[in-house]
Amino acid sequence: MSRIEEFKKERERLHKKLMEFASKDMKAFHHLDWQTYQEGALDAKTKQMMGLVASLVLRCDDCITYHLLRCKEEGVNSKELEEALMVALMVGGSIVIPHLRRAVDLWYEIEEENHDR
């Protein structure tokens, strides 16, 4: 199983447990999170890139992985990704660099997986 498949499977397993445990308020927050990334005045592609930038600046590896996968699903190309990564670097500074390295490594893996299909 690839790192991407493992991530998706584990995220789904943990999210299911969380939703079984969650109160109405926690479920409402998760719904708001989902709703935020839907099409609106901004398209979903742009919103996913914004989520990726925020995740890089906050240095949340799970969030970075999730948003990279969603960026690919929304049609982000490598040039657009590079510009989004540059925004994260400018906002977050050099402490973001290790996360950029891992993000690019995962992006190559996502690209490779998509070419194999």
DSSP file (Angstrom, degrees, kcal/mol; ACC not computed):
  #  RESIDUE AA STRUCTURE BP1 BP2  ACC     N-H-->O    O-->H-N    N-H-->O    O-->H-N    TCO  KAPPA ALPHA  PHI   PSI    X-CA   Y-CA   Z-CA
    1    1 A M              0   0    0      0, 0.0     2,-0.0     0, 0.0     0, 0.0   0.000 360.0 360.0 360.0 134.0    0.0    0.0    0.0
    2    2 A S     >  -     0   0    0      1,-0.1     4,-2.8     4,-0.0     5,-0.2  -0.258 360.0-109.1 -73.4 163.3    1.4    3.4   -0.9
    3    3 A R  H  > S+     0   0    0      1,-0.2     4,-2.2     2,-0.2     5,-0.1   0.860 121.5  52.3 -58.4 -36.6    1.9    6.2    1.5
    4    4 A I  H  > S+     0   0    0      2,-0.2     4,-2.5     1,-0.2    -1,-0.2   0.938 110.0  46.3 -67.3 -47.6   -1.0    8.0   -0.1
    5    5 A E  H  > S+     0   0    0      1,-0.2     4,-2.6     2,-0.2     5,-0.2   0.907 112.5  51.2 -61.5 -41.9   -3.3    5.1    0.3
    6    6 A E  H  X S+     0   0    0     -4,-2.8     4,-2.7     2,-0.2     5,-0.3   0.915 110.1  49.8 -60.8 -43.6   -2.2    4.5    3.9
    7    7 A F  H  X S+     0   0    0     -4,-2.2     4,-2.8    -5,-0.2     5,-0.2   0.944 112.4  46.5 -60.5 -48.9   -2.9    8.2    4.7
    8    8 A K  H  X S+     0   0    0     -4,-2.5     4,-2.4     1,-0.2    -2,-0.2   0.919 114.5  47.2 -61.1 -44.9   -6.4    8.1    3.2
    9    9 A K  H  X S+     0   0    0     -4,-2.6     4,-2.3     2,-0.2    -1,-0.2   0.927 115.2  44.4 -64.2 -46.2   -7.3    4.8    4.9
   10   10 A E  H  X S+     0   0    0     -4,-2.7     4,-2.7    -5,-0.2     5,-0.2   0.891 112.8  51.6 -67.9 -39.2   -6.0    6.0    8.3
   11   11 A R  H  X S+     0   0    0     -4,-2.8     4,-2.6    -5,-0.3     5,-0.2   0.924 111.4  47.7 -62.8 -43.4   -7.6    9.4    8.0
   12   12 A E  H  X S+     0   0    0     -4,-2.4     4,-2.3    -5,-0.2    -2,-0.2   0.919 112.5  49.2 -62.9 -44.1  -11.0    7.8    7.2
   13   13 A R  H  X S+     0   0    0     -4,-2.3     4,-1.8     1,-0.2    -2,-0.2   0.934 115.2  43.2 -61.1 -47.5  -10.7    5.3   10.1
   14   14 A L  H  X S+     0   0    0     -4,-2.7     4,-2.6     1,-0.2    -1,-0.2   0.871 112.2  53.0 -68.7 -37.1   -9.8    8.1   12.6
   15   15 A H  H  X S+     0   0    0     -4,-2.6     4,-2.7    -5,-0.2    -1,-0.2   0.904 107.1  52.5 -65.8 -39.7  -12.5   10.4   11.2
   16   16 A K  H  X S+     0   0    0     -4,-2.3     4,-1.7     2,-0.2    -1,-0.2   0.932 111.2  46.9 -60.1 -45.6  -15.1    7.8   11.6
   17   17 A K  H  X S+     0   0    0     -4,-1.8     4,-1.7     1,-0.2    -2,-0.2   0.921 111.8  51.1 -61.4 -44.2  -14.1    7.2   15.3
   18   18 A L  H  X S+     0   0    0     -4,-2.6     4,-2.4     1,-0.2    -2,-0.2   0.918 109.1  49.9 -61.0 -43.8  -14.1   11.0   15.9
   19   19 A M  H  < S+     0   0    0     -4,-2.7    -1,-0.2     1,-0.2    -2,-0.2   0.817 108.3  53.3 -68.3 -29.4  -17.6   11.4   14.4
   20   20 A E  H  < S+     0   0    0     -4,-1.7    -1,-0.2    -5,-0.2    -2,-0.2   0.853 117.8  38.0 -67.6 -33.7  -18.9    8.6   16.6
   21   21 A F  H  < S+     0   0    0     -4,-1.7    -2,-0.2    -5,-0.2    -1,-0.2   0.764  97.4 107.4 -83.5 -29.8  -17.4   10.4   19.6
   22   22 A A     <  -     0   0    0     -4,-2.4     2,-0.1    -5,-0.2    -3,-0.0  -0.106  61.2-134.4 -66.2 145.6  -18.2   13.9   18.5
   23   23 A S     >  -     0   0    0      1,-0.1     4,-2.3     0, 0.0     5,-0.2  -0.320  37.4 -95.2 -81.0 173.6  -20.9   16.2   20.0
   24   24 A K  H  > S+     0   0    0      1,-0.2     4,-2.2     2,-0.2     5,-0.1   0.888 126.0  53.2 -58.2 -41.0  -23.3   18.2   17.9
   25   25 A D  H  > S+     0   0    0      2,-0.2     4,-2.0     1,-0.2    -1,-0.2   0.911 108.7  47.6 -64.6 -42.4  -21.0   21.2   18.2
   26   26 A M  H  > S+     0   0    0      1,-0.2     4,-2.1     2,-0.2    -1,-0.2   0.900 112.3  50.1 -66.1 -39.3  -17.9   19.3   17.0
   27   27 A K  H  X S+     0   0    0     -4,-2.3     4,-2.1     1,-0.2    -1,-0.2   0.874 108.0  53.9 -65.3 -36.3  -19.9   17.9   14.0
   28   28 A A  H  X S+     0   0    0     -4,-2.2     4,-2.3     2,-0.2    -1,-0.2   0.898 107.4  50.7 -64.4 -40.1  -21.1   21.4   13.2
   29   29 A F  H  X S+     0   0    0     -4,-2.0     4,-2.4     2,-0.2    -2,-0.2   0.929 109.7  49.9 -62.9 -44.9  -17.5   22.6   13.1
   30   30 A H  H  X S+     0   0    0     -4,-2.1     4,-2.2     1,-0.2    -1,-0.2   0.873 110.2  50.9 -63.0 -36.6  -16.5   19.8   10.7
   31   31 A H  H  X S+     0   0    0     -4,-2.1     4,-2.9     2,-0.2    -1,-0.2   0.911 109.1  50.8 -65.7 -41.4  -19.5   20.6    8.5
   32   32 A L  H  X S+     0   0    0     -4,-2.3     4,-2.3     2,-0.2    -2,-0.2   0.903 109.0  51.9 -61.9 -40.8  -18.4   24.2    8.4
   33   33 A D  H  X S+     0   0    0     -4,-2.4     4,-0.9     2,-0.2    -2,-0.2   0.942 112.2  45.5 -59.3 -48.1  -14.9   23.1    7.5
   34   34 A W  H >< S+     0   0    0     -4,-2.2     3,-0.8     1,-0.2    -2,-0.2   0.930 113.2  50.2 -60.1 -46.8  -16.3   21.0    4.6
   35   35 A Q  H >< S+     0   0    0     -4,-2.9     3,-1.7     1,-0.2    -1,-0.2   0.850 100.6  64.5 -62.7 -36.3  -18.6   23.9    3.5
   36   36 A T  H 3< S+     0   0    0     -4,-2.3    -1,-0.2     1,-0.3    -2,-0.2   0.830 101.5  49.8 -57.3 -34.8  -15.7   26.4    3.4
   37   37 A Y  T << S+     0   0    0     -4,-0.9    -1,-0.3    -3,-0.8    -2,-0.2   0.357  89.4 104.6 -91.5   6.0  -13.9   24.5    0.7
   38   38 A Q  S <  S-     0   0    0     -3,-1.7     4,-0.2    -4,-0.2     9,-0.0  -0.429  87.6 -76.2 -80.9 161.9  -16.9   24.3   -1.6
   39   39 A E  S    S+     0   0    0     -2,-0.1     4,-0.2     1,-0.1     2,-0.2  -0.257  73.0 128.4 -55.3 140.7  -17.3   26.4   -4.7
   40   40 A G  S    S-     0   0    0      2,-1.9    -1,-0.1    -3,-0.1     4,-0.1  -0.624  81.9 -30.7-159.1-139.4  -18.4   30.0   -4.0
   41   41 A A  S    S+     0   0    0     -2,-0.2     2,-0.4     2,-0.1    -2,-0.1   0.849 138.3  48.4 -61.2 -32.5  -17.0   33.4   -5.0
   42   42 A L  S    S-     0   0    0     -4,-0.2    -2,-1.9     1,-0.0     2,-0.1  -0.853  98.4-116.4-103.0 144.8  -13.7   31.5   -5.0
   43   43 A D     >  -     0   0    0     -2,-0.4     4,-2.1    -4,-0.2     3,-0.2  -0.379  25.5-110.7 -76.6 161.6  -13.4   28.2   -6.8
   44   44 A A  H  > S+     0   0    0      1,-0.2     4,-2.4     2,-0.2     5,-0.2   0.828 116.0  59.5 -62.1 -33.4  -12.6   25.0   -4.9
   45   45 A K  H  > S+     0   0    0      2,-0.2     4,-1.9     1,-0.2    -1,-0.2   0.936 107.7  44.4 -61.1 -48.3   -9.1   24.9   -6.5
   46   46 A T  H  > S+     0   0    0      1,-0.2     4,-2.3     2,-0.2    -2,-0.2   0.910 112.3  52.7 -63.3 -42.8   -8.1   28.3   -5.2
   47   47 A K  H  X S+     0   0    0     -4,-2.1     4,-2.5     1,-0.2    -1,-0.2   0.884 107.8  51.2 -62.8 -38.6   -9.5   27.4   -1.8
   48   48 A Q  H  X S+     0   0    0     -4,-2.4     4,-2.3     2,-0.2    -1,-0.2   0.891 109.5  50.0 -66.7 -37.8   -7.5   24.2   -1.6
   49   49 A M  H  X S+     0   0    0     -4,-1.9     4,-2.5     2,-0.2    -2,-0.2   0.889 110.4  50.6 -66.0 -37.4   -4.3   26.1   -2.5
   50   50 A M  H  X S+     0   0    0     -4,-2.3     4,-2.5     2,-0.2    -2,-0.2   0.917 110.1  49.9 -64.1 -42.2   -5.2   28.6    0.3
   51   51 A G  H  X S+     0   0    0     -4,-2.5     4,-2.3     1,-0.2    -2,-0.2   0.888 110.0  51.3 -62.0 -39.2   -5.7   25.7    2.7
   52   52 A L  H  X S+     0   0    0     -4,-2.3     4,-2.5     2,-0.2    -2,-0.2   0.930 109.4  49.4 -63.4 -46.2   -2.3   24.2    1.7
   53   53 A V  H  X S+     0   0    0     -4,-2.5     4,-2.5     1,-0.2     5,-0.2   0.936 112.6  47.2 -59.3 -47.5   -0.6   27.6    2.3
   54   54 A A  H  X S+     0   0    0     -4,-2.5     4,-2.4     1,-0.2    -1,-0.2   0.906 111.9  51.0 -61.2 -41.1   -2.1   27.9    5.7
   55   55 A S  H  X>S+     0   0    0     -4,-2.3     5,-2.2     2,-0.2     4,-0.8   0.881 110.5  48.9 -65.2 -38.9   -1.2   24.3    6.5
   56   56 A L  H  <5S+     0   0    0     -4,-2.5     3,-0.4     2,-0.2    -2,-0.2   0.927 112.4  47.4 -65.1 -44.9    2.4   24.8    5.5
   57   57 A V  H  <5S+     0   0    0     -4,-2.5    -2,-0.2     1,-0.2    -1,-0.2   0.884 115.9  44.5 -64.9 -37.8    2.7   28.0    7.6
   58   58 A L  H  <5S-     0   0    0     -4,-2.4    -1,-0.2    -5,-0.2    -2,-0.2   0.589 108.5-131.4 -81.4 -10.2    1.1   26.2   10.5
   59   59 A R  T  <5 +     0   0    0     -4,-0.8     2,-0.8    -3,-0.4    -3,-0.2   0.903  48.0 157.1  62.0  47.3    3.4   23.2    9.8
   60   60 A C     >< -     0   0    0     -5,-2.2     4,-2.6     1,-0.2    -1,-0.2  -0.871  24.5-168.2-104.0 101.5    0.6   20.6   10.0
   61   61 A D  H  > S+     0   0    0     -2,-0.8     4,-2.5     1,-0.2     5,-0.2   0.876  86.3  51.2 -60.9 -40.5    1.9   17.6    8.1
   62   62 A D  H  > S+     0   0    0      1,-0.2     4,-2.5     2,-0.2    -1,-0.2   0.926 112.9  46.4 -61.3 -43.2   -1.5   15.8    8.0
   63   63 A C  H  > S+     0   0    0      2,-0.2     4,-2.9     1,-0.2     5,-0.2   0.888 110.5  52.9 -66.8 -39.1   -3.2   19.0    6.7
   64   64 A I  H  X S+     0   0    0     -4,-2.6     4,-2.5    -9,-0.2    -2,-0.2   0.940 111.1  47.0 -60.5 -47.3   -0.5   19.5    4.1
   65   65 A T  H  X S+     0   0    0     -4,-2.5     4,-2.3     2,-0.2    -2,-0.2   0.937 113.0  48.9 -59.9 -47.7   -1.0   15.9    2.8
   66   66 A Y  H  X S+     0   0    0     -4,-2.5     4,-2.4     1,-0.2    -2,-0.2   0.937 113.9  44.8 -58.5 -48.9   -4.8   16.3    2.8
   67   67 A H  H  X S+     0   0    0     -4,-2.9     4,-2.8     2,-0.2    -1,-0.2   0.840 110.1  55.0 -70.1 -32.0   -4.6   19.6    0.9
   68   68 A L  H  X S+     0   0    0     -4,-2.5     4,-2.2    -5,-0.2    -1,-0.2   0.940 110.6  46.3 -62.0 -45.2   -2.0   18.4   -1.6
   69   69 A L  H  X S+     0   0    0     -4,-2.3     4,-2.2     1,-0.2    -2,-0.2   0.917 114.8  46.6 -61.9 -43.4   -4.3   15.5   -2.4
   70   70 A R  H  X S+     0   0    0     -4,-2.4     4,-2.1     2,-0.2    -1,-0.2   0.871 108.5  56.2 -68.2 -36.0   -7.3   17.8   -2.8
   71   71 A C  H  <>S+     0   0    0     -4,-2.8     5,-2.6     2,-0.2     4,-0.3   0.933 108.6  47.4 -59.4 -44.8   -5.2   20.2   -4.9
   72   72 A K  H ><5S+     0   0    0     -4,-2.2     3,-1.5     1,-0.2    -2,-0.2   0.929 110.8  51.6 -61.7 -44.6   -4.5   17.4   -7.3
   73   73 A E  H 3<5S+     0   0    0     -4,-2.2    -1,-0.2     1,-0.3    -2,-0.2   0.842 108.8  51.6 -60.9 -32.9   -8.2   16.4   -7.4
   74   74 A E  T 3<5S-     0   0    0     -4,-2.1    -1,-0.3    -5,-0.1    -2,-0.2   0.426 124.2-102.9 -86.7   1.3   -9.1   20.1   -8.1
   75   75 A G  T < 5 +     0   0    0     -3,-1.5    -3,-0.2    -4,-0.3     2,-0.2   0.659  58.5 165.1  92.1  16.3   -6.6   20.2  -11.1
   76   76 A V      < -     0   0    0     -5,-2.6    -1,-0.2    -6,-0.2     2,-0.2  -0.466  23.9-149.9 -64.9 134.9   -3.7   22.2   -9.6
   77   77 A N     >  -     0   0    0     -2,-0.2     4,-2.5     1,-0.1     5,-0.2  -0.529  28.0 -98.4-101.7 175.0   -0.7   21.8  -11.8
   78   78 A S  H  > S+     0   0    0      1,-0.2     4,-2.4     2,-0.2     5,-0.1   0.837 121.4  52.9 -65.0 -34.4    3.0   21.9  -10.8
   79   79 A K  H  > S+     0   0    0      2,-0.2     4,-1.8     1,-0.2    -1,-0.2   0.923 111.5  46.0 -66.8 -43.7    3.5   25.5  -11.8
   80   80 A E  H  > S+     0   0    0      1,-0.2     4,-2.2     2,-0.2    -2,-0.2   0.908 112.3  51.8 -64.2 -41.5    0.5   26.6   -9.7
   81   81 A L  H  X S+     0   0    0     -4,-2.5     4,-2.8     1,-0.2     5,-0.2   0.924 106.4  53.6 -60.9 -44.4    1.7   24.5   -6.8
   82   82 A E  H  X S+     0   0    0     -4,-2.4     4,-1.9     1,-0.2    -1,-0.2   0.890 109.2  48.7 -59.9 -39.2    5.2   26.1   -6.9
   83   83 A E  H  X S+     0   0    0     -4,-1.8     4,-1.9     2,-0.2    -1,-0.2   0.899 111.2  49.6 -68.0 -39.3    3.6   29.5   -6.7
   84   84 A A  H  X S+     0   0    0     -4,-2.2     4,-2.2     1,-0.2    -2,-0.2   0.908 110.1  51.1 -64.0 -41.2    1.5   28.5   -3.7
   85   85 A L  H  X S+     0   0    0     -4,-2.8     4,-2.3     1,-0.2    -1,-0.2   0.872 107.6  53.7 -63.4 -35.9    4.6   27.0   -2.0
   86   86 A M  H  X S+     0   0    0     -4,-1.9     4,-2.5    -5,-0.2    -1,-0.2   0.890 106.5  51.6 -65.9 -39.0    6.4   30.3   -2.6
   87   87 A V  H  X S+     0   0    0     -4,-1.9     4,-2.6     2,-0.2     5,-0.3   0.934 110.3  49.3 -61.1 -44.8    3.5   32.2   -0.9
   88   88 A A  H  X S+     0   0    0     -4,-2.2     4,-3.1     1,-0.2     5,-0.3   0.903 110.9  49.9 -61.1 -41.1    3.8   29.8    2.1
   89   89 A L  H  X S+     0   0    0     -4,-2.3     4,-2.4     2,-0.2    -1,-0.2   0.908 112.2  47.3 -64.1 -42.2    7.6   30.3    2.2
   90   90 A M  H  < S+     0   0    0     -4,-2.5    -2,-0.2     2,-0.2    -1,-0.2   0.914 119.2  39.4 -66.0 -42.5    7.2   34.1    2.1
   91   91 A V  H  < S+     0   0    0     -4,-2.6    -2,-0.2    -5,-0.2    -1,-0.2   0.915 127.0  33.2 -73.2 -43.6    4.5   34.1    4.8
   92   92 A G  H  < S-     0   0    0     -4,-3.1     3,-0.5    -5,-0.3    -3,-0.2   0.710  97.4-147.1 -90.7 -21.8    6.0   31.4    7.0
   93   93 A G    ><  -     0   0    0     -4,-2.4     3,-2.0    -5,-0.3     4,-0.3  -0.284  50.1 -35.2  81.6-171.7    9.7   32.0    6.5
   94   94 A S  G >  S+     0   0    0      1,-0.3     3,-1.6     2,-0.2    -1,-0.2   0.696 123.6  74.5 -64.8 -20.9   12.6   29.5    6.5
   95   95 A I  G 3  S+     0   0    0     -3,-0.5     4,-0.3     1,-0.3    -1,-0.3   0.713  90.7  61.1 -64.3 -17.0   11.0   27.3    9.2
   96   96 A V  G X> S+     0   0    0     -3,-2.0     4,-2.0     1,-0.2     3,-0.8   0.674  79.4  90.1 -79.1 -19.2    8.6   26.2    6.5
   97   97 A I  H <> S+     0   0    0     -3,-1.6     4,-2.5    -4,-0.3     5,-0.2   0.860  82.0  52.2 -53.7 -46.4   11.4   24.7    4.3
   98   98 A P  H 3> S+     0   0    0      0, 0.0     4,-1.9     0, 0.0    -1,-0.3   0.884 111.9  48.3 -58.5 -34.2   11.3   21.2    5.8
   99   99 A H  H <> S+     0   0    0     -3,-0.8     4,-2.3    -4,-0.3    -2,-0.2   0.842 108.5  53.7 -73.0 -33.6    7.6   21.0    5.1
  100  100 A L  H  X S+     0   0    0     -4,-2.0     4,-2.7     2,-0.2     5,-0.2   0.914 107.3  52.3 -63.8 -42.0    8.1   22.3    1.6
  101  101 A R  H  X S+     0   0    0     -4,-2.5     4,-2.2     1,-0.2    -2,-0.2   0.944 112.8  43.0 -59.1 -48.2   10.6   19.5    1.0
  102  102 A R  H  X S+     0   0    0     -4,-1.9     4,-2.5     1,-0.2    -1,-0.2   0.873 112.7  54.1 -66.7 -36.4    8.1   16.9    2.2
  103  103 A A  H  X S+     0   0    0     -4,-2.3     4,-2.6     2,-0.2    -2,-0.2   0.927 110.1  45.9 -63.7 -44.8    5.3   18.5    0.2
  104  104 A V  H  X S+     0   0    0     -4,-2.7     4,-2.3     2,-0.2    -2,-0.2   0.906 111.7  52.3 -65.7 -40.8    7.3   18.4   -3.0
  105  105 A D  H  X S+     0   0    0     -4,-2.2     4,-1.6    -5,-0.2    -2,-0.2   0.926 112.9  44.5 -59.3 -45.2    8.3   14.8   -2.4
  106  106 A L  H  X S+     0   0    0     -4,-2.5     4,-2.8     2,-0.2    -2,-0.2   0.881 108.5  57.5 -67.8 -37.7    4.7   13.8   -1.8
  107  107 A W  H  X S+     0   0    0     -4,-2.6     4,-2.9     1,-0.2    -2,-0.2   0.921 105.9  50.2 -58.6 -44.2    3.6   15.9   -4.9
  108  108 A Y  H  X S+     0   0    0     -4,-2.3     4,-2.6     1,-0.2    -1,-0.2   0.900 110.9  49.7 -60.4 -39.7    5.9   13.8   -7.0
  109  109 A E  H  X S+     0   0    0     -4,-1.6     4,-2.6     2,-0.2    -2,-0.2   0.910 111.2  48.5 -65.1 -41.9    4.4   10.6   -5.5
  110  110 A I  H  X S+     0   0    0     -4,-2.8     4,-2.3     2,-0.2    -2,-0.2   0.925 112.3  49.3 -62.6 -44.6    0.9   11.9   -6.2
  111  111 A E  H  X S+     0   0    0     -4,-2.9     4,-1.8     1,-0.2    -2,-0.2   0.927 112.2  48.2 -60.2 -45.8    1.9   12.7   -9.8
  112  112 A E  H  X S+     0   0    0     -4,-2.6     4,-1.5     1,-0.2    -2,-0.2   0.910 110.8  50.5 -62.8 -43.2    3.4    9.3  -10.3
  113  113 A E  H  X S+     0   0    0     -4,-2.6     4,-0.5     1,-0.2    -1,-0.2   0.892 110.1  50.4 -62.5 -39.4    0.4    7.6   -8.8
  114  114 A N  H  < S+     0   0    0     -4,-2.3     3,-0.5     1,-0.2    -1,-0.2   0.822 108.6  52.1 -69.5 -30.7   -1.9    9.5  -11.2
  115  115 A H  H  < S+     0   0    0     -4,-1.8    -1,-0.2     1,-0.2    -2,-0.2   0.788 103.0  59.5 -73.8 -27.0    0.2    8.6  -14.2
  116  116 A D  H  <        0   0    0     -4,-1.5    -1,-0.2     1,-0.2    -2,-0.2   0.655 360.0 360.0 -75.3 -15.0    0.0    4.9  -13.3
  117  117 A R     <        0   0    0     -4,-0.5    -1,-0.2    -3,-0.5    -2,-0.1   0.460 360.0 360.0 -82.2 360.0   -3.8    5.0  -13.6
